[in-house]
Amino acid sequence: MASKSLTRKISRAMFSKIQGAFSKHFGMPLETTDARGIEEVHLCSNGCHPEFCTIVRSAAPGRCVQDRIRSLGVAIETGQPYISFCHAGIALVCVPVMDGDTPLGGLFFGKCLFNEAGDAVVSDIFECLKDLPIEEQALRDAIDELPVIPGRRIHQAAEFLYILFYELSELDPCVVKFRRQKTQQQSQISEFMQEKKLRGYDKRYPVESEKELVGKVRIGDRTGAREILNSIIGTLLLQYPGEMNVLKARMIELLSVISRAAVEGGVAIDELLPKNLDYIQKIIRINTQDELGAWISAAMEEFTELVCDSRDARKASQITPAIEYVNANYNRALSLSEIARAAHLSPSRLAHVFKEHTGQTVVDYITQVRIGHAKELLLSTEKNCIDVCFAVGYSNQSYFTRTFREQTGMTPRQFRQNNVRHAQAI
């Protein structure tokens, strides 16, 4: 049944088109299997099995199928390409093939070495295959013929094929994309939580981060909103580990904050209400922390997208170049006229639109960006306060210190000492 479904969804012509584009950029053949790890011969490139694989398959055919089943399981679960080493010790890459929530199979490539076949590499492969009846010289010759492709190149190829396949095929990528986003989000949140544990963290709810999130959603800044949301989720997971009822309540509160920001960004409230209700119902039914984070993130992505599509999207897009310009040049003197030129607006128009859509002035935003980077430098480097002052675009230390105190309630030195003491206490 799975094989027939895959055949109906992917034609030989479609596969040839995918293979042609992939081969043009990376020169590697493709092997296609169904969800059971069984090869679909008519959807495989010529030469997709090097001599090494042919020899090993002849000696132990079932092991190669098990490799593919394992790779498929991880790729489908995470929703992204999975790079591993097969039982014979060579690289194997699987890109999951899904239609909605139905796993159909996978595209495999690689079958290579990351490094030249030196004595250590050959010895490792022989160790992997020591129980198989394979003639030593034939195996050694086959190893020498394996392509050598650096790991970075393999990662690039995996990402390319993933995007290429779902752009050219007619399959519904919604589930695989959701799973991929969830996997990436989990990684980002884990990194944030680990960093917080090392530095020490304030156990209070991050009100300032929530305000920043509102501003990002209001202007349709998905990337900025995603980063801030992940930091808030990470903080909540540190505060309430395993307390699902509390976490659900917090996520529903966050959902309300995000939806209000979307309304302020120009989205009609009647359009948001049914979506809001749907997300609340999903959150209530969820049983794991990972799923909670994924669904609130999905809601934020959709609401921010609605802001971009709203009637005020044109105005919001006008200030995007200004925001990007400030983010790239915060570490030097900036003028409103200079930023306005980058946004192709007059200074007065930029000031008006920026205030309307972010709730703050351009100067306030520059200050927010500079102080944010100053905090990072104070906590992650040994730079003294004077060096930090100049590194984030201030030329006067007294003014920097005064501004920092206004934004954080303490001087740069106090901020560093307070956080160091907190980290040591933990």
DRENDO-1510 file (C-alpha; in Angstrom, 1 decimal, always signed):
<recs>
REC; n; res; u; v; w
REC; 1; MET; +0.0; +0.0; +0.0 .
REC; 2; ALA; +2.8; +2.5; +0.9 .
REC; 3; SER; +4.7; +1.6; -2.3 .
REC; 4; LYS; +1.6; +2.2; -4.5 .
REC; 5; SER; +0.9; +5.5; -2.7 .
REC; 6; LEU; +4.5; +6.7; -3.3 .
REC; 7; THR; +4.3; +5.7; -7.0 .
REC; 8; ARG; +1.0; +7.6; -7.4 .
REC; 9; LYS; +2.5; +10.7; -5.9 .
REC; 10; ILE; +5.9; +10.8; -7.5 .
REC; 11; SER; +6.2; +10.1; -11.3 .
REC; 12; ARG; +9.3; +9.0; -13.1 .
REC; 13; ALA; +9.3; +12.4; -14.9 .
REC; 14; MET; +9.1; +14.3; -11.6 .
REC; 15; PHE; +11.9; +12.2; -10.2 .
REC; 16; SER; +14.1; +12.8; -13.3 .
REC; 17; LYS; +13.6; +16.6; -12.9 .
REC; 18; ILE; +14.6; +16.4; -9.2 .
REC; 19; GLN; +17.5; +14.2; -9.9 .
REC; 20; GLY; +18.7; +16.4; -12.8 .
REC; 21; ALA; +18.7; +19.6; -10.6 .
REC; 22; PHE; +20.3; +17.8; -7.7 .
REC; 23; SER; +23.0; +16.2; -9.9 .
REC; 24; LYS; +23.8; +19.4; -11.6 .
REC; 25; HIS; +24.7; +21.1; -8.3 .
REC; 26; PHE; +26.1; +18.2; -6.3 .
REC; 27; GLY; +26.8; +15.4; -8.7 .
REC; 28; MET; +25.4; +12.7; -6.5 .
REC; 29; PRO; +22.8; +10.0; -7.5 .
REC; 30; LEU; +19.6; +9.4; -5.6 .
REC; 31; GLU; +17.9; +6.3; -4.2 .
REC; 32; THR; +14.2; +6.3; -3.4 .
REC; 33; THR; +12.5; +3.9; -0.9 .
REC; 34; ASP; +9.0; +3.5; +0.3 .
REC; 35; ALA; +8.1; +3.8; +4.0 .
REC; 36; ARG; +9.2; +0.2; +4.6 .
REC; 37; GLY; +12.7; +0.9; +3.4 .
REC; 38; ILE; +12.1; -1.0; +0.2 .
REC; 39; GLU; +13.8; +0.4; -2.9 .
REC; 40; GLU; +11.7; +1.9; -5.7 .
REC; 41; VAL; +13.9; +0.9; -8.6 .
REC; 42; HIS; +12.2; +3.1; -11.2 .
REC; 43; LEU; +12.7; +6.1; -8.9 .
REC; 44; CYS; +16.5; +5.6; -8.5 .
REC; 45; SER; +19.4; +7.1; -10.4 .
REC; 46; ASN; +21.8; +5.0; -12.4 .
REC; 47; GLY; +24.7; +4.2; -10.3 .
REC; 48; CYS; +23.0; +5.0; -7.0 .
REC; 49; HIS; +24.7; +1.9; -5.5 .
REC; 50; PRO; +28.6; +2.1; -5.6 .
REC; 51; GLU; +30.5; -1.2; -5.8 .
REC; 52; PHE; +31.1; -1.0; -2.1 .
REC; 53; CYS; +27.3; -1.1; -1.4 .
REC; 54; THR; +26.8; -3.9; -4.0 .
REC; 55; ILE; +29.3; -6.1; -2.2 .
REC; 56; VAL; +27.9; -5.4; +1.3 .
REC; 57; ARG; +24.3; -5.9; +0.1 .
REC; 58; SER; +25.2; -9.3; -1.4 .
REC; 59; ALA; +26.7; -10.4; +1.9 .
REC; 60; ALA; +23.9; -9.0; +4.2 .
REC; 61; PRO; +21.0; -7.6; +2.3 .
REC; 62; GLY; +18.7; -7.1; +5.3 .
REC; 63; ARG; +21.1; -4.8; +7.1 .
REC; 64; CYS; +20.8; -2.1; +4.4 .
REC; 65; VAL; +17.0; -2.2; +4.6 .
REC; 66; GLN; +17.2; -1.8; +8.4 .
REC; 67; ASP; +19.6; +1.2; +8.0 .
REC; 68; ARG; +17.0; +2.9; +5.8 .
REC; 69; ILE; +14.1; +2.1; +8.2 .
REC; 70; ARG; +16.1; +3.7; +11.0 .
REC; 71; SER; +17.0; +6.8; +9.0 .
REC; 72; LEU; +13.4; +7.1; +7.8 .
REC; 73; GLY; +12.1; +7.0; +11.4 .
REC; 74; VAL; +14.3; +9.8; +12.5 .
REC; 75; ALA; +13.8; +11.9; +9.4 .
REC; 76; ILE; +10.0; +11.6; +9.5 .
REC; 77; GLU; +9.9; +12.3; +13.2 .
REC; 78; THR; +12.0; +15.4; +13.1 .
REC; 79; GLY; +10.7; +16.5; +9.7 .
REC; 80; GLN; +14.2; +17.2; +8.3 .
REC; 81; PRO; +17.1; +15.5; +6.5 .
REC; 82; TYR; +18.9; +13.0; +8.7 .
REC; 83; ILE; +22.6; +12.3; +8.2 .
REC; 84; SER; +24.1; +9.2; +9.7 .
REC; 85; PHE; +26.5; +6.3; +9.2 .
REC; 86; CYS; +25.2; +3.0; +7.9 .
REC; 87; HIS; +26.1; -0.3; +9.5 .
REC; 88; ALA; +29.1; -0.5; +7.1 .
REC; 89; GLY; +30.5; +2.7; +8.3 .
REC; 90; ILE; +29.8; +5.1; +5.4 .
REC; 91; ALA; +27.7; +8.3; +5.2 .
REC; 92; LEU; +24.0; +8.0; +4.4 .
REC; 93; VAL; +21.5; +10.8; +4.1 .
REC; 94; CYS; +17.7; +10.6; +4.2 .
REC; 95; VAL; +15.3; +13.3; +3.2 .
REC; 96; PRO; +11.8; +12.4; +4.4 .
REC; 97; VAL; +9.0; +12.1; +1.8 .
REC; 98; MET; +5.6; +13.0; +3.3 .
REC; 99; ASP; +2.2; +14.1; +2.0 .
REC; 100; GLY; +0.5; +15.9; +4.9 .
REC; 101; ASP; +0.7; +13.5; +7.8 .
REC; 102; THR; +1.3; +10.4; +5.7 .
REC; 103; PRO; +4.9; +9.1; +5.5 .
REC; 104; LEU; +5.5; +7.8; +1.9 .
REC; 105; GLY; +9.2; +7.0; +2.1 .
REC; 106; GLY; +12.6; +8.8; +1.6 .
REC; 107; LEU; +15.2; +10.0; -0.8 .
REC; 108; PHE; +18.7; +8.7; +0.0 .
REC; 109; PHE; +22.1; +9.8; -1.1 .
REC; 110; GLY; +25.6; +10.1; +0.2 .
REC; 111; LYS; +27.2; +6.6; +0.4 .
REC; 112; CYS; +30.5; +8.2; +0.7 .
REC; 113; LEU; +33.4; +9.0; +3.1 .
REC; 114; PHE; +33.9; +12.3; +4.8 .
REC; 115; ASN; +37.7; +11.8; +4.8 .
REC; 116; GLU; +40.2; +10.1; +2.6 .
REC; 117; ALA; +40.4; +6.3; +3.0 .
REC; 118; GLY; +43.5; +6.2; +5.2 .
REC; 119; ASP; +44.5; +3.3; +7.4 .
REC; 120; ALA; +42.2; +4.4; +10.3 .
REC; 121; VAL; +39.1; +4.8; +8.0 .
REC; 122; VAL; +39.7; +1.4; +6.3 .
REC; 123; SER; +40.3; -0.3; +9.7 .
REC; 124; ASP; +37.0; +1.1; +11.0 .
REC; 125; ILE; +35.1; -0.2; +8.0 .
REC; 126; PHE; +36.6; -3.6; +8.2 .
REC; 127; GLU; +35.7; -3.7; +11.9 .
REC; 128; CYS; +32.1; -2.9; +11.1 .
REC; 129; LEU; +32.0; -5.8; +8.5 .
REC; 130; LYS; +34.2; -8.3; +10.2 .
REC; 131; ASP; +31.4; -10.9; +10.6 .
REC; 132; LEU; +30.5; -10.9; +6.9 .
REC; 133; PRO; +31.9; -13.3; +4.3 .
REC; 134; ILE; +33.5; -10.6; +2.1 .
REC; 135; GLU; +36.8; -11.1; +0.3 .
REC; 136; GLU; +39.3; -8.6; +1.8 .
REC; 137; GLN; +41.0; -7.3; -1.3 .
REC; 138; ALA; +37.7; -6.8; -3.1 .
REC; 139; LEU; +36.4; -4.8; -0.2 .
REC; 140; ARG; +39.6; -2.7; +0.1 .
REC; 141; ASP; +39.4; -1.9; -3.7 .
REC; 142; ALA; +35.7; -0.9; -3.3 .
REC; 143; ILE; +36.6; +1.4; -0.3 .
REC; 144; ASP; +39.2; +3.1; -2.5 .
REC; 145; GLU; +36.5; +3.8; -5.1 .
REC; 146; LEU; +34.1; +5.5; -2.7 .
REC; 147; PRO; +33.7; +9.2; -3.2 .
REC; 148; VAL; +35.1; +11.5; -0.6 .
REC; 149; ILE; +32.7; +14.4; +0.2 .
REC; 150; PRO; +33.3; +16.7; +3.2 .
REC; 151; GLY; +30.6; +16.8; +5.9 .
REC; 152; ARG; +29.8; +20.5; +5.2 .
REC; 153; ARG; +29.1; +19.7; +1.5 .
REC; 154; ILE; +26.8; +16.8; +2.5 .
REC; 155; HIS; +24.8; +19.2; +4.8 .
REC; 156; GLN; +24.5; +21.7; +2.0 .
REC; 157; ALA; +23.3; +18.9; -0.4 .
REC; 158; ALA; +20.7; +17.7; +2.2 .
REC; 159; GLU; +19.3; +21.1; +2.7 .
REC; 160; PHE; +19.2; +21.7; -1.1 .
REC; 161; LEU; +17.4; +18.4; -1.8 .
REC; 162; TYR; +14.9; +19.0; +1.0 .
REC; 163; ILE; +13.9; +22.4; -0.4 .
REC; 164; LEU; +14.1; +21.3; -4.1 .
REC; 165; PHE; +11.8; +18.2; -3.5 .
REC; 166; TYR; +9.0; +20.0; -1.8 .
REC; 167; GLU; +9.1; +22.9; -4.2 .
REC; 168; LEU; +8.9; +20.6; -7.3 .
REC; 169; SER; +6.6; +17.9; -6.0 .
REC; 170; GLU; +2.9; +18.3; -5.5 .
REC; 171; LEU; +3.0; +16.8; -2.0 .
REC; 172; ASP; +1.6; +18.7; +1.0 .
REC; 173; PRO; +4.7; +19.7; +3.1 .
REC; 174; CYS; +2.7; +21.2; +6.0 .
REC; 175; VAL; +3.4; +18.4; +8.6 .
REC; 176; VAL; +7.0; +17.8; +7.7 .
REC; 177; LYS; +7.6; +21.6; +7.9 .
REC; 178; PHE; +5.9; +21.8; +11.2 .
REC; 179; ARG; +8.0; +18.9; +12.6 .
REC; 180; ARG; +11.1; +20.5; +11.2 .
REC; 181; GLN; +10.3; +23.8; +12.8 .
REC; 182; LYS; +9.5; +22.0; +16.1 .
REC; 183; THR; +12.9; +20.3; +16.0 .
REC; 184; GLN; +14.8; +23.5; +15.2 .
REC; 185; GLN; +12.8; +25.3; +17.9 .
REC; 186; GLN; +13.7; +22.7; +20.5 .
REC; 187; SER; +17.3; +23.1; +19.7 .
REC; 188; GLN; +17.2; +26.9; +20.0 .
REC; 189; ILE; +15.3; +26.7; +23.3 .
REC; 190; SER; +17.7; +24.1; +24.7 .
REC; 191; GLU; +20.6; +26.3; +23.8 .
REC; 192; PHE; +18.9; +29.3; +25.5 .
REC; 193; MET; +18.2; +27.3; +28.6 .
REC; 194; GLN; +21.7; +26.0; +28.9 .
REC; 195; GLU; +23.1; +29.5; +28.5 .
REC; 196; LYS; +20.7; +30.8; +31.1 .
REC; 197; LYS; +21.8; +28.1; +33.6 .
REC; 198; LEU; +25.4; +28.9; +33.1 .
REC; 199; ARG; +25.0; +32.7; +33.4 .
REC; 200; GLY; +22.2; +32.6; +36.0 .
REC; 201; TYR; +18.7; +33.8; +35.3 .
REC; 202; ASP; +16.0; +36.0; +36.9 .
REC; 203; LYS; +13.1; +33.8; +37.9 .
REC; 204; ARG; +10.6; +36.6; +37.3 .
REC; 205; TYR; +8.4; +36.5; +34.2 .
REC; 206; PRO; +10.3; +38.3; +31.4 .
REC; 207; VAL; +7.9; +41.3; +31.0 .
REC; 208; GLU; +10.4; +43.3; +29.0 .
REC; 209; SER; +10.8; +40.4; +26.5 .
REC; 210; GLU; +7.0; +40.2; +26.2 .
REC; 211; LYS; +6.9; +43.9; +25.3 .
REC; 212; GLU; +9.6; +43.4; +22.7 .
REC; 213; LEU; +7.6; +40.4; +21.3 .
REC; 214; VAL; +4.5; +42.6; +20.9 .
REC; 215; GLY; +6.5; +45.2; +19.0 .
REC; 216; LYS; +7.9; +42.5; +16.6 .
REC; 217; VAL; +4.6; +40.9; +15.9 .
REC; 218; ARG; +3.0; +44.4; +15.4 .
REC; 219; ILE; +5.4; +45.2; +12.6 .
REC; 220; GLY; +5.4; +41.6; +11.1 .
REC; 221; ASP; +9.0; +40.8; +12.0 .
REC; 222; ARG; +8.8; +37.0; +12.1 .
REC; 223; THR; +12.5; +36.3; +12.7 .
REC; 224; GLY; +12.8; +38.8; +15.6 .
REC; 225; ALA; +9.5; +37.6; +17.1 .
REC; 226; ARG; +10.6; +33.9; +16.8 .
REC; 227; GLU; +13.8; +34.6; +18.7 .
REC; 228; ILE; +12.1; +36.5; +21.5 .
REC; 229; LEU; +9.3; +33.9; +21.8 .
REC; 230; ASN; +11.8; +31.1; +22.1 .
REC; 231; SER; +13.6; +33.0; +24.9 .
REC; 232; ILE; +10.2; +33.5; +26.7 .
REC; 233; ILE; +9.3; +29.8; +26.3 .
REC; 234; GLY; +12.8; +28.8; +27.6 .
REC; 235; THR; +12.4; +31.0; +30.7 .
REC; 236; LEU; +8.9; +29.4; +31.4 .
REC; 237; LEU; +10.3; +25.9; +31.0 .
REC; 238; LEU; +13.1; +26.8; +33.5 .
REC; 239; GLN; +10.5; +28.2; +35.9 .
REC; 240; TYR; +7.9; +25.5; +35.7 .
REC; 241; PRO; +9.6; +22.3; +34.5 .
REC; 242; GLY; +7.0; +19.5; +34.0 .
REC; 243; GLU; +4.1; +21.6; +35.3 .
REC; 244; MET; +1.9; +21.2; +32.3 .
REC; 245; ASN; -1.2; +22.9; +33.7 .
REC; 246; VAL; +0.8; +26.0; +34.6 .
REC; 247; LEU; +2.6; +26.0; +31.3 .
REC; 248; LYS; -0.6; +25.7; +29.3 .
REC; 249; ALA; -2.1; +28.7; +31.2 .
REC; 250; ARG; +1.1; +30.7; +30.4 .
REC; 251; MET; +0.9; +29.7; +26.8 .
REC; 252; ILE; -2.7; +30.8; +26.5 .
REC; 253; GLU; -1.8; +34.1; +28.1 .
REC; 254; LEU; +1.0; +34.5; +25.5 .
REC; 255; LEU; -1.4; +33.6; +22.8 .
REC; 256; SER; -3.7; +36.5; +23.9 .
REC; 257; VAL; -0.7; +38.9; +23.9 .
REC; 258; ILE; +0.3; +37.8; +20.4 .
REC; 259; SER; -3.2; +38.1; +19.0 .
REC; 260; ARG; -3.6; +41.6; +20.5 .
REC; 261; ALA; -0.4; +42.6; +18.9 .
REC; 262; ALA; -1.6; +41.3; +15.6 .
REC; 263; VAL; -4.8; +43.4; +15.9 .
REC; 264; GLU; -2.6; +46.4; +16.6 .
REC; 265; GLY; -0.7; +45.5; +13.5 .
REC; 266; GLY; -3.8; +45.9; +11.4 .
REC; 267; VAL; -5.4; +42.4; +11.4 .
REC; 268; ALA; -9.2; +42.4; +11.7 .
REC; 269; ILE; -10.3; +41.0; +15.1 .
REC; 270; ASP; -13.1; +39.0; +13.5 .
REC; 271; GLU; -10.4; +37.2; +11.4 .
REC; 272; LEU; -8.4; +36.4; +14.5 .
REC; 273; LEU; -11.1; +35.2; +16.9 .
REC; 274; PRO; -11.7; +31.8; +15.3 .
REC; 275; LYS; -8.0; +31.1; +14.8 .
REC; 276; ASN; -7.4; +32.1; +18.5 .
REC; 277; LEU; -10.0; +29.7; +19.7 .
REC; 278; ASP; -8.6; +26.9; +17.5 .
REC; 279; TYR; -5.1; +27.3; +18.9 .
REC; 280; ILE; -6.5; +27.5; +22.5 .
REC; 281; GLN; -8.3; +24.2; +22.0 .
REC; 282; LYS; -5.1; +22.6; +20.5 .
REC; 283; ILE; -3.0; +23.8; +23.5 .
REC; 284; ILE; -5.5; +22.4; +26.0 .
REC; 285; ARG; -5.3; +18.9; +24.3 .
REC; 286; ILE; -1.4; +18.9; +24.2 .
REC; 287; ASN; +0.4; +16.6; +26.6 .
REC; 288; THR; +4.1; +17.4; +26.1 .
REC; 289; GLN; +6.2; +20.6; +26.6 .
REC; 290; ASP; +7.7; +20.3; +23.2 .
REC; 291; GLU; +4.3; +20.4; +21.5 .
REC; 292; LEU; +3.2; +23.4; +23.6 .
REC; 293; GLY; +6.2; +25.4; +22.4 .
REC; 294; ALA; +5.6; +24.3; +18.8 .
REC; 295; TRP; +1.9; +25.3; +18.7 .
REC; 296; ILE; +2.4; +28.7; +20.3 .
REC; 297; SER; +5.2; +29.3; +17.8 .
REC; 298; ALA; +2.9; +28.2; +14.9 .
REC; 299; ALA; +0.2; +30.6; +16.2 .
REC; 300; MET; +2.8; +33.4; +16.4 .
REC; 301; GLU; +4.0; +32.7; +12.8 .
REC; 302; GLU; +0.5; +32.7; +11.5 .
REC; 303; PHE; -0.6; +35.9; +13.3 .
REC; 304; THR; +2.6; +37.7; +12.2 .
REC; 305; GLU; +2.0; +36.5; +8.6 .
REC; 306; LEU; -1.5; +38.0; +8.9 .
REC; 307; VAL; +0.0; +41.3; +9.9 .
REC; 308; CYS; +2.2; +41.2; +6.8 .
REC; 309; ASP; -0.9; +40.5; +4.7 .
REC; 310; SER; -3.0; +43.2; +6.3 .
REC; 311; ARG; -3.9; +46.6; +4.9 .
REC; 312; ASP; -1.1; +48.1; +6.9 .
REC; 313; ALA; +1.5; +45.7; +5.5 .
REC; 314; ARG; +2.8; +48.3; +3.0 .
REC; 315; LYS; +3.5; +50.7; +5.8 .
REC; 316; ALA; +5.2; +48.0; +7.9 .
REC; 317; SER; +7.4; +47.0; +5.0 .
REC; 318; GLN; +8.5; +50.7; +4.7 .
REC; 319; ILE; +10.3; +50.5; +8.0 .
REC; 320; THR; +11.9; +47.1; +7.6 .
REC; 321; PRO; +14.9; +48.6; +5.7 .
REC; 322; ALA; +15.3; +51.1; +8.6 .
REC; 323; ILE; +15.2; +48.3; +11.2 .
REC; 324; GLU; +17.7; +46.2; +9.2 .
REC; 325; TYR; +20.0; +49.3; +8.8 .
REC; 326; VAL; +19.9; +50.0; +12.5 .
REC; 327; ASN; +20.6; +46.3; +13.4 .
REC; 328; ALA; +23.6; +46.3; +11.0 .
REC; 329; ASN; +25.1; +49.7; +12.1 .
REC; 330; TYR; +24.2; +50.2; +15.7 .
REC; 331; ASN; +27.9; +50.2; +16.7 .
REC; 332; ARG; +28.5; +53.6; +15.2 .
REC; 333; ALA; +26.9; +57.1; +15.1 .
REC; 334; LEU; +23.6; +57.1; +13.4 .
REC; 335; SER; +21.3; +60.0; +12.3 .
REC; 336; LEU; +17.6; +59.9; +11.4 .
REC; 337; SER; +18.4; +61.3; +8.0 .
REC; 338; GLU; +20.9; +58.5; +7.3 .
REC; 339; ILE; +18.4; +55.8; +8.4 .
REC; 340; ALA; +15.6; +57.4; +6.4 .
REC; 341; ARG; +17.7; +57.3; +3.2 .
REC; 342; ALA; +18.2; +53.6; +3.7 .
REC; 343; ALA; +14.4; +53.2; +3.9 .
REC; 344; HIS; +13.9; +55.6; +1.0 .
REC; 345; LEU; +11.7; +57.8; +3.1 .
REC; 346; SER; +11.9; +61.4; +4.4 .
REC; 347; PRO; +13.0; +61.7; +8.0 .
REC; 348; SER; +9.6; +63.0; +9.0 .
REC; 349; ARG; +7.8; +60.2; +7.3 .
REC; 350; LEU; +10.0; +57.5; +8.8 .
REC; 351; ALA; +9.6; +59.0; +12.2 .
REC; 352; HIS; +5.8; +58.9; +11.8 .
REC; 353; VAL; +5.5; +55.4; +10.4 .
REC; 354; PHE; +8.0; +54.0; +12.8 .
REC; 355; LYS; +6.2; +55.3; +15.8 .
REC; 356; GLU; +2.9; +54.2; +14.5 .
REC; 357; HIS; +3.9; +50.6; +13.9 .
REC; 358; THR; +6.4; +49.9; +16.7 .
REC; 359; GLY; +5.0; +52.1; +19.4 .
REC; 360; GLN; +8.5; +53.7; +19.9 .
REC; 361; THR; +10.6; +56.3; +18.2 .
REC; 362; VAL; +13.6; +55.6; +16.0 .
REC; 363; VAL; +15.9; +56.9; +18.7 .
REC; 364; ASP; +14.2; +54.6; +21.3 .
REC; 365; TYR; +14.7; +51.6; +19.0 .
REC; 366; ILE; +18.4; +52.4; +18.5 .
REC; 367; THR; +18.8; +52.6; +22.2 .
REC; 368; GLN; +17.0; +49.3; +22.7 .
REC; 369; VAL; +19.3; +47.6; +20.2 .
REC; 370; ARG; +22.5; +49.1; +21.6 .
REC; 371; ILE; +21.7; +48.3; +25.3 .
REC; 372; GLY; +20.7; +44.8; +24.3 .
REC; 373; HIS; +24.1; +44.2; +22.7 .
REC; 374; ALA; +25.8; +45.9; +25.6 .
REC; 375; LYS; +24.1; +43.4; +28.0 .
REC; 376; GLU; +25.4; +40.5; +25.9 .
REC; 377; LEU; +29.0; +41.9; +25.9 .
REC; 378; LEU; +28.9; +42.5; +29.6 .
REC; 379; LEU; +27.8; +38.9; +30.3 .
REC; 380; SER; +29.7; +37.0; +27.6 .
REC; 381; THR; +33.1; +38.9; +27.4 .
REC; 382; GLU; +35.7; +40.4; +29.7 .
REC; 383; LYS; +35.5; +43.8; +28.0 .
REC; 384; ASN; +35.6; +46.7; +30.4 .
REC; 385; CYS; +32.7; +49.1; +30.5 .
REC; 386; ILE; +34.5; +51.7; +28.4 .
REC; 387; ASP; +35.2; +49.2; +25.6 .
REC; 388; VAL; +31.6; +48.0; +25.7 .
REC; 389; CYS; +30.5; +51.6; +25.5 .
REC; 390; PHE; +32.4; +52.2; +22.2 .
REC; 391; ALA; +31.5; +48.7; +20.9 .
REC; 392; VAL; +27.8; +49.4; +20.9 .
REC; 393; GLY; +28.0; +52.9; +19.3 .
REC; 394; TYR; +28.3; +55.3; +22.2 .
REC; 395; SER; +31.2; +57.9; +22.2 .
REC; 396; ASN; +30.6; +59.2; +25.8 .
REC; 397; GLN; +30.8; +56.8; +28.7 .
REC; 398; SER; +28.8; +59.0; +31.1 .
REC; 399; TYR; +26.0; +59.1; +28.6 .
REC; 400; PHE; +26.2; +55.4; +28.0 .
REC; 401; THR; +26.1; +54.7; +31.8 .
REC; 402; ARG; +23.1; +57.0; +32.3 .
REC; 403; THR; +21.2; +55.5; +29.4 .
REC; 404; PHE; +22.0; +51.9; +30.5 .
REC; 405; ARG; +20.7; +52.8; +34.0 .
REC; 406; GLU; +17.5; +54.2; +32.6 .
REC; 407; GLN; +16.9; +51.0; +30.6 .
REC; 408; THR; +17.9; +48.4; +33.2 .
REC; 409; GLY; +17.7; +50.1; +36.6 .
REC; 410; MET; +21.4; +49.6; +37.2 .
REC; 411; THR; +24.8; +50.7; +35.9 .
REC; 412; PRO; +26.7; +48.4; +33.5 .
REC; 413; ARG; +29.1; +47.5; +36.3 .
REC; 414; GLN; +26.3; +46.6; +38.6 .
REC; 415; PHE; +24.5; +44.6; +35.9 .
REC; 416; ARG; +27.6; +42.5; +35.3 .
REC; 417; GLN; +28.3; +42.0; +39.0 .
REC; 418; ASN; +24.7; +41.1; +39.8 .
REC; 419; ASN; +24.5; +38.5; +37.1 .
REC; 420; VAL; +27.9; +37.0; +38.0 .
REC; 421; ARG; +26.9; +36.6; +41.6 .
REC; 422; HIS; +23.6; +35.0; +40.6 .
REC; 423; ALA; +25.4; +32.5; +38.4 .
REC; 424; GLN; +27.9; +31.7; +41.1 .
REC; 425; ALA; +25.0; +31.1; +43.6 .
REC; 426; ILE; +23.5; +28.6; +41.3 .
</recs>
